[in-house]
Amino acid sequence: MTVIVIDIIAIVVVGSLALCLRPDRRGRGIGFIRWFKVGGLVPLGLQVCVLTLFGIGEMASGDQSGAGHLVTLAAGLLLALLAWLRPIEGGIGLLLVGAASATQFTDATARLILVDPQLVAGCIFLLAGVAGWRAAAPPSGNGS
């Protein structure tokens, strides 16, 4: 139950951030940063597939608690959108939601499905954002 509350809070916060903030233009056009961002979407895409399968499968069999998986799915999709548009903020958001979810799960399978993709993707997006900042930073030095 706590995970669903965390996901609902994440949906509200991340949804409002994604709608209010403009995309981060630093590092735009640099190939390896784009590949970092695409690589960050891979674990989230796998998580989306599993949660969609669980949610729809449970609801189709008559168990309405499968809708809880769709709430987690919505939070993951919004976090992925924010991370794509703003890699630093999205990476931090993914790490925070993943860390908060990690405290709720002791089962290795549940952690593999619900926690690890967010932590891995958060790290990758954070690296992409930092690389974008470094690429856009003016060269430092005194010119000597």
C-alpha positions in Angstrom: 0.0 0.0 0.0 2.9 2.4 0.8 4.3 1.9 -2.7 1.0 3.0 -4.3 1.0 6.2 -2.1 4.6 6.9 -3.1 3.7 6.4 -6.7 0.7 8.7 -6.5 2.8 11.4 -4.9 5.4 10.8 -7.7 2.7 11.1 -10.4 1.5 14.5 -9.0 5.0 15.9 -8.5 6.6 14.6 -11.6 3.6 15.4 -13.8 3.6 19.0 -12.7 7.3 19.2 -13.2 7.1 17.7 -16.7 4.4 20.1 -17.7 6.1 23.2 -16.2 9.8 22.7 -17.1 11.1 23.1 -20.6 13.4 20.4 -22.0 17.1 20.7 -21.0 19.0 21.7 -24.2 22.5 21.1 -22.8 24.2 18.3 -24.6 21.6 18.3 -27.4 23.0 16.9 -30.6 25.8 15.0 -28.9 25.4 11.3 -29.9 26.7 9.6 -26.7 24.4 11.6 -24.5 21.4 10.6 -26.6 22.5 7.0 -26.4 22.8 7.3 -22.6 19.2 8.5 -22.6 18.0 5.7 -24.8 19.9 3.3 -22.6 18.1 4.7 -19.6 14.8 3.9 -21.2 15.6 0.2 -21.7 15.1 -0.9 -18.1 12.1 1.3 -17.8 10.6 -0.2 -20.9 11.1 -3.7 -19.6 9.4 -2.6 -16.3 6.5 -1.1 -18.3 6.0 -4.4 -20.2 5.9 -6.5 -17.0 3.6 -4.1 -15.2 1.2 -3.9 -18.1 1.1 -7.6 -18.4 0.5 -8.0 -14.7 -2.1 -5.2 -14.5 -4.1 -6.2 -17.5 -3.8 -9.9 -16.8 -5.1 -9.6 -13.2 -7.9 -7.3 -14.2 -8.9 -9.6 -17.1 -9.1 -12.5 -14.7 -11.5 -10.6 -12.4 -9.0 -9.4 -9.8 -9.4 -5.6 -9.7 -6.3 -5.2 -7.6 -4.4 -5.3 -10.8 -5.2 -1.6 -11.2 -2.4 -1.0 -8.6 0.1 -2.2 -11.1 -1.3 0.4 -13.6 -0.7 3.2 -11.0 2.9 2.1 -10.7 3.1 2.0 -14.5 1.8 5.6 -14.7 4.4 6.8 -12.3 7.1 5.0 -14.2 6.0 6.5 -17.5 5.9 10.0 -16.1 9.3 9.6 -14.6 10.6 8.4 -17.9 9.1 11.4 -19.6 10.7 13.8 -17.1 14.1 12.0 -17.3 14.0 12.2 -21.1 13.2 15.9 -21.0 15.4 16.8 -18.0 17.9 14.0 -17.3 19.3 15.4 -14.1 15.9 16.0 -12.4 14.4 12.8 -13.9 17.4 10.7 -12.8 17.1 12.1 -9.3 13.4 11.4 -9.3 13.9 7.8 -10.5 16.6 7.3 -7.8 14.3 8.7 -5.1 11.3 6.6 -6.1 13.5 3.5 -6.5 15.1 4.0 -3.1 11.7 4.6 -1.4 10.3 1.5 -3.0 13.3 -0.6 -2.1 12.4 -0.2 1.6 9.1 -1.9 0.9 10.3 -5.1 -0.8 12.3 -7.9 0.6 11.5 -10.4 -2.2 14.2 -10.5 -4.8 11.7 -10.9 -7.7 9.7 -7.9 -6.6 12.8 -5.8 -6.3 14.0 -6.9 -9.7 10.7 -5.8 -11.3 9.8 -2.7 -9.3 13.0 -1.3 -7.8 16.1 -2.2 -9.9 14.9 -0.7 -13.2 14.3 2.6 -11.6 17.6 2.7 -9.9 19.5 1.6 -13.0 17.7 4.1 -15.2 18.1 6.9 -12.7 21.9 6.4 -12.6 22.0 6.3 -16.4 19.9 9.5 -16.8 21.9 11.2 -14.1 25.1 10.4 -16.0 23.6 11.7 -19.3 22.5 15.0 -17.5 26.0 15.5 -16.0 27.6 14.8 -19.4 25.3 17.3 -21.0 26.2 19.9 -18.4 29.9 19.3 -18.9 29.5 19.5 -22.7 27.7 22.8 -22.5 30.1 24.3 -19.9 32.5 26.9 -21.2 36.1 25.8 -21.3 37.8 26.6 -18.0 41.3 27.8 -17.8 43.2 31.1 -17.8 44.4 30.8 -21.4 48.0 30.2 -20.6 
